[in-house]
Amino acid sequence: MSFIDRYRSPADLPERLPVFPLAGVLLLPRTQIPLNIFEPRYLAMVDAALAGDRLIGMIQPDGLEAMAAQGDPSAKPAIHQVGCAGRITAFSETEDGRVLITLTGICRFKVKEELDTITPFRQVRADFGPYADDLNADTGADKVDRERLLDVLKRYLTRYDLRADWQAIKNSGSETLVNSLSVISPYGPAEKQALLEAKTLEDRNQMLIALTEMALAGDSEDGTNLQ
């Protein structure tokens, strides 16, 4: 049985979840992100996750002040109330003591409360119920306006002279297309949070299209590049 198949309902997910507050990083169901772990508190978090259910909640600090404090181990900056749980699906250690992991997105969650713990990393009580549909692949994929997204993506690639495997992009499923492009998009923390919290896949698609069109229009006006 695939590890994804272990999570069929919110009841299959833990209520207690370690969280990794990191600005500008977006994880969505069935997408993957690589993480380079080197701070002692987060090395401890990875050790604890590997010894348990292998799940970590990715969440963003809430606000500029919180983002500025995210590197302070003694601080507990405000965090957004919505994040995404991911499972450690790849793990390796480096000679200099860092840990390289890959997180695969499982399901978004709402923070019920932050727990008072003795661990060096933060933990929350997570509510997966509002995002139960995340556990069903391709929910809402049939309503995605692929053509508009592919059109704006092609214009973006052309504008910045970027190469991509266009055939692979066209052959990818709508959920994979929208969520993967959202994860790798060059937008800021506020935009990434909005993409995370989009109610449906098509809502996220339309938001991604609008953000890219705005960026292309702004670049045309001021001559700057998104990259």
N, C-alpha and C positions, 0 to 999 in steps of 0.2 A: 504494500500500500504506500503510495506517495505521501510524503509528509504533509502536503497540502490537503489530502483527503482526511487527515486527522481532525481538521477543523471544519465541522459541518454546521455548527450552531454556536452562538455566544457561550453556551454552557461548556463547550470544549476548550474555552480559553480561560486563563487564570484571572481572578479578580485583582490580585496583587501583581503589579508590573513595575520593574525597574525602568527608569526613563533616562534618556540621553538628550538633554537640551542642546540643540545645535542650530544656530541661525542659518537660514538659506538652504537647508537640506530638506528635500521632500522625498518621502517614501509613500508609495501607494500599493494597494493590493496587487500581488503578482509581478511587481517590478523589483529590481535589485539595485542596491547601492553598495559600493565598497567603502569601508571605513578603516582609517589608520588610527589605532588606539595606542596612546602613549602615556596619558595622565594616569597616575596610580589609582585614583578613584574609579576610572572607567576600565582599567585593567581588572580591578576587583569586580566590577559589574559584569564583565565578560566571563570571568572565572565562575561567578555565581550562576550566570545564565547557562553556561555549559554544563554545570553540575546539576541543573534543574531542567526547565522546559525549553531552554534555548531561545526564549523570547525577550526582546528588548523593545521598549516604546520610544520611537523617535518623535520628538516634540520640539517646537521652537520657543525660545525666549520671547516674551511678550513686551515689545517696546524697545526703544533705543537704549534706555538705561539698563534694562535687563540684558540686552545683547552685549553691552560693554562689560557687564559683570560675569559673563558666562565662563571666563577663564579663571575666576577666583574660587578656589576650592572651599573657602569658608563662607561664600555667599550663596543665597538661595534666591536668585532672581525670579521674578514672575514668569510663569510659563502660560502658553496658550491652553485653552481648555479642550482642544482637539488635537490628537496625534495619531500615529499609525504604528501598530505592533508589527515587528518583523522577526523572523526566525533566523538564527545564525545557520547559514547553509554552507559556508566555507570558512576555514580558520587556518592561519599559519602564524608562526612566531619568527621574528627576525633576531639576528645575533645581538642587536643593540637593545633588546628588551621590548620592542614594539610588538603589537599584535595586529595582524591584517585579517579583517573579517568581511564577509559578504552577508548582508541582510536581505532576505526576501520578504516582501510585504505580505501580511496576512489579512489584517482587518483594522479599520480605523476605530478609535475609541474616544469617549469623553472622559475627562477627569472628574471623578466624583469628589475626591479629596486627596490631598497629599498626605502621606503617612509619616508619622514621627518614628524614625528608625535610627538604629545605631550604625548602619552601614555607611560607608563614605559616599555612596551614590544615592540618588533620590529615588523614591518609590511612590507610586500612586495607587489608589483604588480605581480601577478602570471599568467603565461601562461600555461594553461592546454592543449592547442591544440596539441602539439607534442606527448602527451600521451593519446589521445582520446580513443585508444583501451583499456586502463586500465578500462574503464567504462563497457566493455563487458566481462563478466565472461568467463573464459576458452579460451580466445583468444590464439591460438598457442598451446593449451594443447595436441592436437593430434600429434604434432611433438616432444614431450618430450621423451627422452630416459629414461624411468622409470627404466628399468632393471639395467642399469649402476648405477643410483642413489641409488637404493635399495641395490645393491651389496656393494657399498662403505659405505653406512649407516650401513649395517649389520657388516662389518668389523670394523667400528668405535665402534659400541656398544660392540662387542666382545672384542676388544682391551682393553677397559676401564671398562669392566664388568658392563655395564649399562643395565638397564631393560627398555623395551618399549612394548607397546601393538602392537605387530607386525601385528596382523590381522587388527587392525584399520588403521595402516600405509599402508598396502597393499590395503585396501579398499578405501582409500582417493583419491580424484581426483588429477590429475597431477598438476593443478595450486595450490591447497591447499598444496600438498606435497612439491613442490619446494619452494613456497613462505614462508611457515611456517618454513621449515628447514633453509632457508636463514635468517629469522628473529631471530631464536634462536641459530644460529651458533656462535661458540666462537671466531670468527675472529675479527681483529682489525678494526678501523675506515676506513682505506683506502680500505680494502677488502669489508666492508659493503657498502661503497659508490659505488664501482664497481658493486656489486650485484644489488644495487638500479638502476644504470644507464644502466644495461644490456638491449639491444635493444628488445630482444624477450624472451619469457619464456624459450625456449630451450637454448638460450645464457646464461641465468642465471643458468640453470640446469648444463650446461657444466662447467661453472665457479665454481659452488659449488662443483662439483665432483673433479675438478682439485685442488681446495684449500684443500679439505679433503684428497685427495691422497698425496699431498705434506706434509700436517701435519702428516699423518701416517708414511710417509717415514722419515721425520725429527725426529719423536719420536723414530723410530726404531734405528736411527743412534746415537742419543745423550742420549737416555734413559729418556727423559723428558716426561711429560704428558701435554696435551692441557688444562686440567681443572685447 
